[in-house]
Amino acid sequence: MARRLINITILFIFVFLSSASAQINEKNLMKTINYLASKELRGRLPGDIGYAKATKFIVNNLELNKIKPLFKSYFQNFKVEYNAVLGPEHFAVIKNGKKAYFKLGPDYVYRAFTGAGKMTAPVVFCGYGLSQPELGYDDYAGIDVKGKIVMAFKYNPKWNLNNKAFTNGNPREKAIVAFKHGAIGILFVSQPNDADPQKPIGSTIHGEGEQMTNFPEIHVGLNVADFIFDGSGYTLKQLQTKIDDEKRPSSVPMTTKADLEVHTKYVKEQTVSNIVAVIRGIDPLLKDEYVIIGAHLDHVGSQADKVYFPGANDNGSGSAALLQIARECVRNNIKPKRTIVFAFFACEEQGLYGSGFLAKNLPFPKEKVKAMINMDCIGFGDSLQVGGGNSFPELWNIAKEMDSKNDKLLVSSTGNGGGADAEAFFQIGIPTLYFVTTNSYKHLHLPTDKPETLNQPLFAAAARLAYNTLIELSNR
């Protein structure tokens, strides 16, 4: 009799979990994704009208479902730098007196925090764009870049000197180094010897230092770099190999010129918003404990009204899942023991600013937060992965338990706590789980990150797993 009761109980739990999240399906999720990734929202750059429309859409849905704001308003405001890349624009290479134009998007993109400018100038290749003589390395030693445009690898070398890591590896930092040596602009290029060299991508990460409003920053494709190198007596691959093998600079002037134009609108302090809502717990002993579930709503915007980055997977998928999870809590009349906080973060792409701001400004003691669940890029890939299991095995086991009762798509590997928007909470001692898919980044920050590329069954399964894990954590 006891075994029969146990089996009936297990069956009931399985049926409840399956039916309770029934509305977390492909159709409902894709309806949200199609709007968040639409051209109307212009890539959801914080500070832009497109991001404002995205926040309004989320708030309207929360209000419709009678989910209350955590603060006096749904909007948790803070200030960040903002830069709009405007038209007209062009980029061309002049070789042997002839001008070859390249196309914004497939051939090159502007860095999100590019400065404005219109110029024609010779190109000089300066390796990794580093000037750190204190480490015994200087790509600018013995090379004249005054009044010229520098070309440099976007990322720092994978090696170091005397066990000392290079610094100034972010785009703005490398641009400032080039400017201090007399350059008037910079072309970033990916490393051709990588197994899968990065295409020109939209990116808002910038690094330390003041914005240089009149210093263009462009990420060019390897096809553009090869065209610039043609006739110089060198290839980009050869020079990377030489620098990496010898761990010494190998900077050279090119025989070509770059001709470019870009216009911008820069605001040093632009108000942007997280959207934060709450379903209050009802248990007398546990209602003042919290489970936070979050996803970043922002992406990397658009450029010159010609190219926009839809951000369907990154992170329209996490935001759509978060909204549907909130709706399901209402539809299923969830009365959690612990209080559930829903957080749509701004400015993840720029440097985890939104999640960092919420973590520093929680309206309750951080010790009262029992878990933080983050969802980022859960719509493209081939299986589910949840990070944080090595640091928080109890949370990890709950996620595995929920997966075993439902879609059974979770891989066995996990990781340490934190990562992406979970990082700020992990750093202040809050247990975290990070939901993502495996092989998720094929279209990362590219114009091809569109709704039609998503693995819809996997997307829905990831959202259901996050929902079931959330409900279990808020009640266990």
N, C-alpha and C positions, 0 to 999 in steps of 0.2 A: 504493500500500500504506500509506504514512504517513498519507494523508488518511483512509483507511478505519479505521485504528487510532484516529485522533483522533475520528472519528465514533462508533466503538464506545465509546471512553472517555467521551464526552459523554453517550451514551445510558445507560451504566452509572451515571454520576453522577446523572442524572435519575431513573432507576429507584430508585437507592439512597435519594435524598432523599425520593421519594414514598412508598416502602415503609417507610423507617425511622421516619417520623412518622405511620404509618397509624392508630395508636391515639389520636392527638390528633384526635379527632372530636367531633361534636356530642353524641353520646350520653354519652361519658365526661365531657366537660366539664360538661354540664348536670346530671349526677348530683351532681357536687361543688357546683355553683352552687345547686341546689335545697336543699342542706343549709345552706350558708353564708348564704343569704338567707332561711332559714326563721324563723318566729316564735320558735322555740325559742332561737335565738341572739340575739334581742332587739336586732338592729342592730349587734352586735359592737363595743360601746363599750369601749375599753381600761379595765380596772379592774372591769368588770361581769362577772357570771357567763357572759353570752353570749360575750364575747370569750375567756374562759377555756376554754369548750367548743370554740371555734374553734381555739385553739392546740392543745388536746388532740387534736382531729381531725387536724390537720396532722402533729403528732408521731407519732401512731399510724400514719399512712400512711408516713411516712419510715422508721419502725422496721420496718414490714412489708416495705418494699422494701430494707432493710439499707443505707440511706443514713446515714452517720455524722454526728454533730454536729460543727460546726466547733470549738466550745469543749468544755469538759468535759461540758456539758449542751447540749441543743438550745435551752434558754431563755437568752437574753441579757437579763438583768433591768436595769431602771432605774426611776426614780421620776418621776411626773408628778402634776399636779393631777387630781382626779376629782370629778365632781358628778353625782348621780343626781336626776332630776326625778321626783318621786313624786306620788301622788294623796292626797287628793282635790284636784281642780282645777276652776276655772271662770273664765270671762272674760265680762263683760257690759258693756253701755253703757247708762247711765241718761239718758233724754231725756224732758223734760216729765213727770217723775215716773214714767215707765214704764221697765221694765228689759228689754232685748233681749239674749238669750244668744247667744253664738257658739260654733262647734264647733272643738275642738282638731283640728288637721290641716289641713283646707281653709281655715279662717278665720284661724287663728293658730297659732303654735308658740312654745314657750318657748325662749329661748336656752339652749344646753347648760349654760352657766355662770351661769344666772339665780340670784339669791338667792331666799330664801323670803319669803312675806308674804301677808297677808290684809288688804285695804284697799278703801275707797271714797273716791275723791278726784277733783277737777276735773282736766281735761286741758288742758295748755298746749302749743301747737305752737311748737317752737323750731328751725325750719329744719334745718340740718345738725348741730345739737347741738354746735357748736364755740364755744369761748371762747378766742380768741387775739388779744387786743388788741394784742399786739406786732406782729401782721401787719395791724392795722387792721380786724379782723373779730371780732364777738362776738354770737352768737345770743341770749345771755342779758342783754345790756345793755337796761335799761329795762323788763324784764318780770319779774313776780313768780312764782316757781315753788315757793316754800316750802310744804311740805305737799301738793304737787300732783304729778301724774304728767306727765312730759314726753313729747311725741311728737316724734321727730326722724327725718330720713332716715338709713337704715342706712349708706349709703356717703357718703364725702366728695364735694364738688363736682368736676366734671371740669375746672374752671378754677382758677387761682390768683391771688394778688394780688402785683403787683410781682415776678413770677417767683419767688415764694417758696411752696413747697408747704405745704399744711396738714398738721398731724400729728394724733395722737390720733384716728385714723380707725377703730380697732377697737372692737367693742361694749363691752368692759369699760372702755376708755378714755373712751368717750362717756358711759357710765353714771357713772363717777367724776366727770366734769365736771358732770353733772346733780346728783349727790348733793352736791357741794361748793357748789352754788347753792341747796340746800335741798329738792330734789325727793325723793320717796319711792319712785319707780319710773320706768321708761322704756319707751315703746312705740316700737319701730323700724318704719319703713315704707319700702318701695321707692319709687323715684322714678317717678312716674306718666308723666313725659314721655319715659322711655326707650322705645325701639322695642319691647322685650319686657320689661316690668317683672317683676322677680323675684317669684315666689310666696313665701309663708312657707315657709322651708326649715329642716331640721335642720342645725345647724352647731356645731362645737366650738371653732372658732378664737375666741380671746378677747382677746389683746393684753396689754399691760404693766399692772402694778399688782396690788394685793392683791384677792382675792375679797371682794366685799361680800355676805355671807351673808344679809342681810335687805333686799336691794334687788332687786325683781323686774325681769327683762328679758324682753320679749315682742316677737316679730316678728309684726305684724298685717298682714293682707291689705289691698289697696286698697279692697275692699268695706267692710271695717270702718272704715278711715280716712274713706271717704266718708260713712258713717253718723255718725261722730263730727263731721265738718265740717258736716253738714246743719243748716241753721238759723243758722250762724255768720256768714253773709254772705260767706264765702270758699269757695273750693274748693282742694284740695291742688294741683291742676294749675296754677291761677292763681298761687298763692304760689311754687311752684317756678319758674315762668316769671319772676315778678317778681324773685326773689332772684338767679337766674342772669343775667338781663338787666342788672340794676343792680349785681350783685356786692356787695349790701348785705343785711343781715338783714331779715327781715320776720316777726317772731314775734308770735303773737296768742293770747289765751286763747280756749278753746272754751266753748260753753254746755252741754256735756255732762260727765258724770262716767264714770269707768271703775270697775268693780267686779270685783275679781279675787282669786284665791287660788292659791297654789302652795306646795308643800312640797318640800324638797330634803335630800339628804345629801351634804355636802361633805367631802372628804379632801384635805388639802394635799399629802401625799406618799403616793401609792398606787403600789405595785409593779406594773409591767406588763412585757411581754416581747416582744422580737423572737424569731423562730424561725429559727435559722441552721444549715444543714447543708452537707456537702461531699462531693464525689467527687474523690479525689486524682488528680493527673496522674501519668503513668508515664514520661514522657520524661526521661532523665537531665539534660538541659540546660534543659528547660522546666517541669518539675514544680513548681518554686518560683515560677512565674508564675501569675497568677490572672485568671479571668474571673468577675465577679459578676453574677448575674441576680436581680432582686428585684421585689417587688410588695407593696403595703401590704394587710394583712389586716383592718385596722380599718375601722369606719364610725362613724356618729354616734348610734347607740343607739336608745332608745325613751323615751317620756314618759308618765308617770302610768298605765302599763299599759293605755293606750288607743290609742296610736299608736306604731308602730315603723317604722324606716327600713330596708328590706331590704338596700339596697346591692348589688344583683345586678351591675350594671355597675360601680359604684364601691364597692369594687374587688374584689367577689367574682370578677369576670371575670379580673383579673390574677392573683389568688391561685389560682384554679382552674387557669389555664393554667400557672402556675409549678409546681404540684403534679404536673400531668400531664406536664410536660416532665421533671421529676425522675424520674417513673416510667418514661418512655420511655428515658431514659438507661440505666436498669437493664435494661429489657426488651430493648433493643438491644445490651446488653453493651458500652456505650460505655467505652472506655479512653482518656480524653483525654490529650493531651500536657501541656496546662496543667491546673491544678487549677480545678474549677468550684465556686463557692460559691452556694448557694440561700438567699435572704434573704426571709423574710416579715416585713415591718415593722409595728410598732405605731405609733399616734399620728401618722400622716400628716395626718389631718384636723385635728388640734389644732395642727399647726405643723411637720410634717416631723421630729418628735422622734426617732422610731425609726431612720430612715435616718441622721439626724445623729449619733445615738449610735454606730451601727456604724462610720460613717466616721471618727469620732474615736477609736475603740477597736479598730481592725483588729489582729489578732494577727500581722500581717506588714507589711513596709514598704509604704507606699502606692505607691511607685515600681514595685513588683512587680505591681500590678494593671494589666493591659493594656486592660481594658474593663469598663464596668458597663452592663448592659442593664436598663431599667426598663419595666414594663408597668402601665398604669393606664387603666382605662376602655376596654377593647378589645372589649366585647361588644355595643355599641349604636352604630349609625351606618351609613355606606354605603360606606366604603372605608378603607384602611389608611394611616397616616401614621407616619413615623419621624423624630423630631426629633434634632438633633445633627449633621446632615450638613454644615452650614456650618462648624462647628468641627472636625469629624473626618471629612473626606471619605473617608478610607480605610475607616473603619467603615461609613459610609453606602453606599459602593460594594459592600461585601460584602452588606449587607442587600438592596440592589437586585438583586444577582446571584442571591441565594437566591430572591427573589420571582419573577424572570424564569424560573426553572426550575420554579416551582410554581404558585401560585394567581394571580399577576399582578394583584394588587389594590392595589399600592402607588402612591400618588399621587406626582407628581414634586416637590412642594414639601417642604421640610424646615425646619430652623431651627437655632438655636445650641444648644450643649451645655447640659446641666442640665435643669431643670424638674422639678417634683414631687419624688419621692424620688431622682431622679438628681442633684438640685441639690447636695446635700452632698458628693457624690463629685466632681462637676465643680469645685466650689470648692477642692478640695485637689489639683487637677491630674490627675484620672483621666478618661480619655476615656469619653464616655457616649453611649448611644442611648436614646431615649425612644419606646416603642411605644404608640400610641393609635389610635383611629379618628377619622375626620372626622365632624362633626355628632354628637358623642357625648353631649351633656349635656342632652337634653330632660328627663330625669327626675332630674337631679342633686339629691341630698339630699332627694328627695321620697318619700312613702310609695308612690309608683307605680314606683319603681326595682325591679321584680320580674323574676323569671326569664322570664316569658312575654313581656316586652317586648324581649328580646334578639334581635339578628340572628344566629342560630346559625351559618349558613354563614360569615359574616364573622368571627365569634368564633373558630371553629375555624381559619380561615385565618390569623388574627393569631397564634394560638398556634403553629401550624406554622412560620410565618415566624420567630418568636422562637427556636423550637427549632433550626431549620436554621442560623440566624445564630449561635446559641450554639455549636453543634458546630463550625462553620467557624472561629470565633474561637478556640476552645480547641485547635484543631489546626493552623491556618495558621502 
